[in-house]
Amino acid sequence: MVDSAAGSSAGNAAGTSVGTAQIGVTGLAVMGRNLARNFARNGFTVAIHNRSYAKTASLVDDHGDEGTFVPSESVADFVASLERPRKVVIMVKAGAPTDAVIDELVPYLEEGDIVVDAGNAHFPDTIRRENALREKGLHFVGSGVSGGEEGALLGPSIMPGGTAKSYESLGPILEKISATVDGVPCCTYVGPDGAGHFVKMVHNGIEYADMQLIAEAYDLLKQGLGASAAEIGQIFAEWNTGDLESFLIEITADVLQHVDAETGAAFVDIVLDQAEQKGTGRWTVQNGLDLGVPITGIAEATFARALSGSVPQRKAAVGTLQAHAEPWDVTDRDAFIEDVRLALYASKVVAYSQGFDQIAAASEQFGWNIDRGAMARIWRGGCIIRARFLNRITEAYERDAQLPLLLADEYFTGAVGNGVQAWRRIVAGAALHGVPTPAFSSSLAYYDGVRAERLPAALIQAQRDFFGAHTYRRTDRDGTFHTEWSLDRSEQPA
Ligand code: NAP
C-alpha cells in the first residue's frame, strides 16, 4: 500500500509538519530497499526516499503490496512524512555520502529526532557525527547491521549505538525486524556514540578470522588426505552437526560440493585464489594496534588475504623458494580429520577470545560499558558469524561479566584443553610438510604465550634498557631501574 506524503512541507524548512510514517529509510540500494521492505512487512508505515527517485519508484512498483510505504521525492517531503520523534535510517554508501545526507536532513529535523546511520561507517566517523548532531539536540545512532542483503530483508543482527534515550523509541522497532533466536531478538543497545559501529567492525574482523581458519582446515584436509573438494565438503557437512555448527561451516560444505557448470570441475578449483576485502578487517587490525590488544587471529587472516593478492611476490616465489618438505601422507584418515576439527575449534575460540578482548579494551577506553555476553547473544542469528557456540560465550560472560580472558572460562578451558594435543600435531605437521596455516599457528602461539608463566619479554626489556635506557622493573622488588651498561654496570633506581 502506498500513502502520499502526509503534511505538506512546502516552504517548511523548519520541518514542523507531522506525518504518519513510524520510520523512514533514505538510500534504497540493495540494503536500504530490503530494510525498508522488512519494516513494512512487520507492520510499520515506512517513509522511503532515495537521492534519485527511480529507486524509490521501483521499490513501490515491485513491493508496494508488502506493507505501507510513503514515498517522497524530496528530503523535505520525506522528513515531513514521519511521525515524531522522527526516526530516519540512512542506508547510503559509507563515507562522504553519509555526511552529505546528514547535512541535507538536519535543516528539516527537530530536537529529539533520531538519525540512524545503518551503513558500514568507521567508528571514529560515528563519534564525530554523534558529537555534531548532539549539539543540535538530535540523536545520532551509528548502527551495525550484519547479514547482507538477505539479512536486511529477513532479519539482520543489529548493533545500535547512540544514546540510551534514543533506544527507548527506536529499539522496539529495530528488535521487531531483527533476526530472533529462541524468541530473543538479535538486536540490543550496544553503548554510546561509536559503540555500535565498533562492535560491527570487530564482528567483521572475527568473520575474517573464522573464514581464514575454515580455509586453512580445507587446505589441511586437501593436502593431508589428498581429498577432493566434494569429499571435504562432506566432512564440513558432518562438522556442522556438532560444536562447529555455524552459517560459515554450512556454506563451506555447500560451496565445496558445488560443481562448475561450464567445466564440470569442483567450483572452488576454478576460482582464482586471490581474496579481496572491503576494509573492515584492516580497520579492526589497525584498532587492535592502537589499543595494544593482540588480535593475532584477525591480523593473520587479514594479512593472509593480502598475501594471496601479492601477485608479483607470489610469481617470484613459486618454483623458486625451496620447500625441503615431503608431501603429507596421512595414514589414519579418521584420526587426522578429528585432529583438524579440534584444531579448528581451538583456533576459533582464540580468535573470538581476542575479539572480545578488543571490545573490552575499547569499552574501557571510550567509556562504553559494553556487555560482551549480550554481543555474543545478538550475533547468534542474522549475521555471517552466527553459530551455535556463541551461546557458550554468552554463558561465560553471564558467569562472570568481567571475565578477563574468554579462553580462561571454565567451559572453554575444557573444550580447548581437550584438543590441545591435536592442535599441536596439526600445526607441527603443517610446518613439517610446508602447508601454510598462519591463523592455526598464530592462535596456538597465542595460546602458549598467554598461558606461559614466564615470557622472553624479560630479555626484550633488558635489551631496551641496554640501547635506549628505557628502564625495567624487577621480579623481586618494586620500582623502576636502569643499569649503567656502558659504565660500571651498576644498577640505578630510575
Ligand atoms: P551502496 O552501493 O553502498 O550505496 C548506494 C546508495 O547510496 C544509493 O542509494 C545511492 O543513491 C546512495 N548514495 C551514494 N552517494 C550518495 C550521495 N552523495 N548522496 C545521497 N545518496 C548517495 O548501497 P548498499 O550496498 O545497499 O549498502 C548501503 C550501506 O550498507 C553501505 O554503507 C554498506 O557498506 C552497508 N552494508 C552493506 C552490506 C551489503 O551486503 N551490501 C552489508 C552490510 C552493510 P543513488 O541511487 O541516487 O545513486
Residues whose N, C-alpha, C, O or C-beta is under 5 A from the ligand:
A	BS01	NAP	G27 L28 A29 V30 M31 G32 R51 S52 K55 M91 V92 K93 A94 P97 A100 V101 A118 G119 N120 V145 G148 E149
